[in-house]
């Protein structure tokens, strides 16, 4: 295995496991205290706030500074934030929101640096396989994080889980410290006026590159839409477990995220093989859209057993969309623009989920989560219909 890819991948494994454990831990804790889906939605809004102000800066930062240093700094500081939370969490529930804000701020720099580093540590011929392994990691991390966070809390206690998370992030810091420098093509000037000017220029360059190229704009739009839907579902996991599966919120990860992770794991293995056999990316994506749309509709009318099985198909469909789309974007984005393209995607996803997530909390609170899931499923089916009718016209290249 490529040594540098292994180092980056190890960091991703540790970071993703920590992120998912923390997500579930804080989400469940807030729901236990408030019993409100609106409150859990506000947790995501808190996470999104730093993105509004620092998202574009972080995306540009990844193209102007050493990505290794960025990965090291963010991992270390995130570890420190969680470690300090161990000693302060009992003072006020509002400190939970403070931790989310700081963690999110650091993620504005970590995420684009990680995504932009991947094509630099693997050859282009192995990029699809590398993306597959990254997605496989994400899904396994979901299983470990959401599936076992409740059990870990029972065994280790809330503070014990926080210790585990802080240690995992410190290990991620150690891993990326052995990466090559991954220096940028362009360097940051020393003069502050020039720094502000070049950051502004880089941000605008990234947006213009995306806006002026349909082969970049529409795939980004697809990833954006699916990720927004996933965020809405994640924010409403406790009430989905309560209303549809009829199980306690603490078991949401076990009955929802674990099956989704299993489906996504299957997809992470299957999709690269289909791509290797030259099956068109667009066809795989359309299949993924169909799996998600119709499976979510069926979940609304299912029970614990059928819903869990259908969630496997949703996870498979999600990966069938993401791997081909992400691989296409990485293949068609210049190396010196990758940080801005993927950072802008992360930025747009985060800020654009603020109102949908709040709206989803209101819908599930007053009309029930079944109505919310029906709306999401119909949205995916409409995207599928649009793709089947107009997709090839919008993107003339073989996608």
C-alpha positions in Angstrom: 0.0 0.0 0.0 1.2 3.6 -0.8 2.8 4.8 2.4 1.5 8.4 2.1 -2.0 7.3 1.3 -1.9 5.0 4.3 -0.9 7.9 6.6 -3.7 10.2 5.2 -6.2 7.3 5.3 -5.3 6.5 9.0 -5.9 10.1 9.9 -9.3 10.0 8.1 -10.2 6.8 9.9 -9.5 8.3 13.3 -11.1 11.6 12.5 -14.2 10.1 11.1 -14.7 7.7 14.0 -14.3 10.6 16.4 -16.6 12.8 14.5 -19.4 10.3 14.4 -19.1 9.3 18.0 -19.2 13.0 19.0 -22.1 13.7 16.7 -24.2 10.9 18.2 -23.0 11.6 21.8 -24.0 15.3 21.7 -27.1 14.7 19.6 -28.4 12.1 22.0 -27.5 14.1 25.1 -29.3 17.2 23.8 -32.4 15.1 22.9 -32.4 13.5 26.3 -32.3 16.9 28.0 -34.8 18.7 25.8 -36.9 16.0 24.1 -37.2 18.3 21.1 -36.3 17.7 17.4 -36.1 21.5 17.0 -33.3 21.6 19.7 -31.4 18.9 17.8 -31.8 20.9 14.6 -30.3 23.9 16.3 -27.3 21.8 17.1 -26.6 21.6 13.3 -27.3 25.3 12.9 -24.5 25.9 15.5 -22.2 23.7 13.5 -23.0 25.7 10.3 -22.3 29.1 11.7 -18.5 29.1 11.4 -18.9 27.9 7.8 -20.7 31.1 6.8 -17.7 33.2 7.8 -14.7 30.9 7.3 -15.8 28.3 4.7 -14.4 30.1 1.6 -11.3 31.1 3.5 -10.6 27.5 4.5 -11.1 26.4 0.9 -8.7 28.9 -0.4 -6.3 28.2 2.5 -5.9 24.6 1.3 -4.4 25.8 -2.0 -2.1 28.4 -0.5 -0.4 26.6 2.5 1.2 23.3 3.3 -1.7 20.8 3.6 0.3 18.7 6.0 0.6 21.6 8.4 -3.1 22.3 8.1 -4.1 18.7 8.8 -1.7 18.5 11.8 -2.9 21.8 13.3 -6.6 21.1 13.0 -6.3 17.6 14.3 -4.3 18.7 17.3 -6.6 21.6 18.2 -9.7 19.5 17.8 -8.2 17.0 20.2 -7.4 19.7 22.7 -11.0 21.1 22.5 -12.5 17.8 23.3 -10.0 17.2 26.1 -10.9 20.5 27.8 -14.6 19.7 27.4 -14.1 16.7 29.7 -13.5 19.1 32.6 -16.1 21.7 31.7 -19.2 19.9 30.3 -21.0 19.7 33.7 -21.1 23.5 34.1 -23.7 24.2 31.4 -25.5 22.6 28.5 -24.5 25.7 26.4 -20.8 24.6 26.5 -21.9 21.8 24.2 -22.7 24.4 21.6 -19.4 26.2 22.2 -17.5 22.9 21.5 -19.5 22.5 18.3 -18.6 26.0 17.1 -14.9 25.6 17.7 -14.8 22.1 16.2 -16.7 23.3 13.1 -14.3 26.3 12.7 -11.4 23.9 12.6 -13.2 21.6 10.1 -13.4 24.5 7.6 -9.7 24.1 7.2 -9.4 20.3 7.7 -11.9 19.1 5.2 -10.7 20.9 2.0 -7.1 20.1 3.0 -7.9 16.4 3.3 -9.9 16.2 0.1 -7.3 18.2 -1.9 -4.4 16.0 -0.5 -5.9 12.7 -1.7 -5.1 13.2 -5.4 -1.6 14.3 -4.5 -0.7 11.0 -2.7 -2.2 8.5 -5.2 -1.8 8.2 -9.0 -4.8 9.2 -11.1 -5.2 5.5 -12.2 -6.0 4.6 -8.6 -8.1 7.6 -7.6 -11.4 5.8 -7.9 -10.1 3.0 -5.7 -8.8 5.6 -3.2 -12.1 7.4 -3.1 -13.8 4.1 -2.6 -11.6 3.3 0.4 -12.3 6.8 1.8 -16.0 6.2 1.5 -15.7 2.7 3.0 -14.0 4.4 5.9 -16.8 6.9 6.3 -19.4 4.1 6.3 -17.5 1.9 8.8 -17.0 5.0 10.9 -20.7 5.5 10.9 -21.2 2.0 12.1 -18.6 2.3 14.8 -19.5 5.9 15.8 -23.3 5.9 15.7 -23.8 2.2 16.3 -21.5 1.9 19.4 -21.5 5.4 20.9 -24.4 4.6 23.2 -22.8 1.3 24.3 -19.5 3.0 24.8 -21.2 5.7 27.0 -22.8 3.0 29.1 -19.4 1.2 29.6 -17.1 4.2 29.8 -19.4 7.0 30.8 -19.8 10.3 29.0 -16.4 11.5 30.1 -14.7 8.2 29.2 -16.0 8.5 25.6 -14.6 12.1 25.4 -11.2 10.8 26.5 -11.3 8.2 23.8 -12.3 10.9 21.2 -9.5 13.2 22.3 -6.9 10.4 22.1 -8.1 9.3 18.6 -7.7 12.9 17.2 -4.2 13.1 18.8 -3.3 9.9 17.0 -4.6 11.4 13.7 -2.3 14.4 14.3 0.6 12.0 14.7 -0.3 10.2 11.5 -0.4 13.2 9.3 2.8 14.6 10.7 4.6 11.9 8.7 3.1 13.0 5.4 5.3 14.9 2.9 5.0 18.7 3.1 2.3 18.9 0.3 3.3 22.4 -0.4 1.0 24.6 -2.5 1.7 25.6 -6.1 1.3 29.3 -5.0 2.6 30.7 -1.8 1.1 33.2 0.7 2.7 36.6 0.5 4.1 38.2 3.7 2.3 41.6 3.3 -1.2 41.6 4.9 -2.7 43.7 2.1 -1.4 41.2 -0.5 -2.7 38.3 1.7 -6.2 39.7 1.8 -6.0 40.4 -2.0 -4.8 37.0 -2.9 -7.3 35.2 -0.7 -10.2 37.2 -2.2 -8.8 36.5 -5.7 -8.6 32.8 -4.9 -12.1 32.6 -3.5 -13.5 34.3 -6.6 -11.4 32.1 -8.9 -12.9 29.0 -7.3 -16.5 30.3 -7.7 -16.0 31.4 -11.3 -14.4 28.0 -12.1 -17.4 26.2 -10.7 -20.0 28.5 -12.2 -18.5 28.6 -15.7 -18.2 24.9 -16.2 -21.3 22.8 -16.3 -19.2 19.6 -16.0 -18.3 20.9 -12.5 -21.4 22.8 -11.5 -24.0 20.1 -12.0 -22.1 17.3 -10.4 -21.4 19.6 -7.4 -25.1 20.4 -7.3 -26.0 16.7 -7.2 -23.5 16.1 -4.3 -24.9 19.2 -2.6 -28.5 18.0 -2.8 -27.8 14.5 -1.5 -25.6 15.7 1.3 -28.3 18.2 2.4 -30.9 15.4 2.6 -28.5 13.3 4.6 -27.9 16.1 7.0 -31.6 16.5 7.6 -32.0 12.8 8.3 -29.1 12.8 10.7 -30.5 15.8 12.6 -33.8 13.9 13.0 -32.4 10.5 13.9 -33.8 10.5 17.4 -37.4 11.2 16.3 -37.1 8.7 13.4 -36.2 6.0 15.9 -39.0 7.1 18.2 -41.9 7.5 15.6 -41.1 5.0 12.9 -39.0 2.2 14.5 -40.6 2.6 17.9 -37.2 2.2 19.7 -35.4 4.5 22.2 -33.3 7.3 20.7 -30.2 5.7 22.1 -30.7 2.8 19.6 -31.1 5.0 16.6 -27.5 4.3 15.6 -27.9 0.6 15.9 -31.1 0.3 13.8 -30.6 3.1 11.3 -26.9 4.1 10.9 -25.5 0.5 11.1 -27.7 -0.8 8.3 -27.0 2.3 6.3 -23.3 1.8 6.9 -23.6 -1.8 5.8 -25.2 -0.8 2.5 -22.7 1.9 1.9 -19.9 -0.6 2.6 -21.3 -2.9 0.0 -21.5 0.0 -2.4 -17.9 1.1 -1.7 -16.8 -2.4 -2.8 -19.2 -2.8 -5.7 -19.2 0.6 -7.4 -15.4 0.8 -8.2 -15.7 -2.7 -9.8 -18.6 -1.4 -12.0 -16.5 1.6 -12.9 -13.6 -0.6 -13.8 -15.8 -2.5 -16.1 -16.5 0.8 -17.9 -20.2 1.1 -16.8 -21.0 4.8 -17.3 -20.9 7.0 -14.2 -24.3 8.6 -15.0 -26.0 5.2 -15.1 -24.7 4.2 -11.7 -25.8 7.6 -10.3 -29.3 7.2 -11.7 -29.5 3.7 -10.1 -28.4 5.3 -6.8 -31.1 8.0 -7.0 -33.7 5.4 -7.6 -32.6 3.2 -4.7 -32.7 6.2 -2.3 -36.0 7.7 -3.5 -38.1 4.5 -3.5 -36.5 3.0 -0.4 -37.3 6.0 1.7 -40.9 6.0 0.6 -41.1 2.3 1.6 -39.5 3.0 5.0 -42.4 5.4 5.9 -44.8 2.5 5.6 -42.6 -0.2 7.0 -41.8 -1.6 10.5 -38.6 -2.2 12.4 -37.4 -5.1 10.4 -38.3 -3.9 6.9 -37.2 -0.4 7.6 -33.7 -1.6 8.7 -33.4 -3.7 5.5 -34.5 -0.8 3.3 -31.9 1.5 5.0 -29.3 -0.9 3.6 -30.5 0.0 0.1 -30.4 3.7 1.0 -26.8 3.4 2.1 -25.9 1.6 -1.1 -27.7 4.3 -3.2 -25.8 7.1 -1.5 -22.4 5.6 -2.3 -23.6 4.9 -5.9 -24.1 8.6 -6.3 -21.0 9.9 -4.4 -18.1 7.8 -5.7 -18.7 8.3 -9.4 -19.5 12.0 -9.0 -16.6 12.7 -6.7 -14.2 10.8 -8.9 -15.4 12.7 -12.0 -14.9 16.0 -10.2 -11.4 15.1 -9.0 -10.4 14.0 -12.5 -11.7 17.2 -14.1 -10.4 19.8 -11.5 -6.9 21.2 -11.8 -4.7 20.3 -8.8 -4.2 24.0 -7.9 -8.0 24.5 -7.7 -9.1 21.3 -5.9 -9.0 22.8 -2.4 -11.4 25.6 -3.5 -13.7 23.3 -5.4 -14.2 20.8 -2.6 -14.0 23.4 0.1 -16.7 25.4 -1.6 -18.8 22.3 -1.8 -18.4 21.7 1.9 -19.1 25.5 2.5 -22.3 25.5 0.3 -23.6 22.3 1.8 -23.2 23.5 5.4 -24.7 27.0 5.0 -27.5 25.8 2.8 -28.7 23.2 5.3 -29.4 25.8 8.0 -32.9 26.6 6.9 -33.8 23.2 5.6 -32.7 21.6 8.9 -34.7 24.1 11.0 -37.6 23.5 8.7 -37.3 19.8 9.0 -37.3 20.1 12.8 -40.5 22.1 12.7 -42.1 19.6 10.2 -41.2 16.6 12.3 -42.2 18.3 15.5 -45.7 19.4 14.4 -46.6 17.0 11.4 -44.5 13.9 12.2 -41.3 12.6 10.7 -43.2 10.4 8.2 -44.3 13.6 6.3 -40.7 14.8 6.4 -39.3 11.6 4.9 -42.0 11.6 2.2 -41.0 15.1 1.2 -37.3 14.1 1.0 -38.1 10.9 -1.0 -40.2 12.9 -3.5 -37.4 15.4 -3.9 -34.9 12.6 -4.8 -37.4 11.1 -7.3 -37.8 14.5 -9.0 -34.0 14.7 -9.3 -33.9 11.3 -10.9 -36.6 12.2 -13.3 -34.7 15.4 -14.3 -31.5 13.4 -14.7 -33.1 10.8 -16.9 -34.7 13.5 -19.1 -32.1 16.2 -19.2 -28.9 14.9 -17.6 -27.0 14.1 -20.8 -27.9 17.4 -22.4 -26.5 19.3 -19.5 -23.2 17.4 -19.4 -22.0 16.7 -22.9 -18.9 14.8 -21.8 -19.0 11.1 -20.9 -20.1 11.2 -17.3 
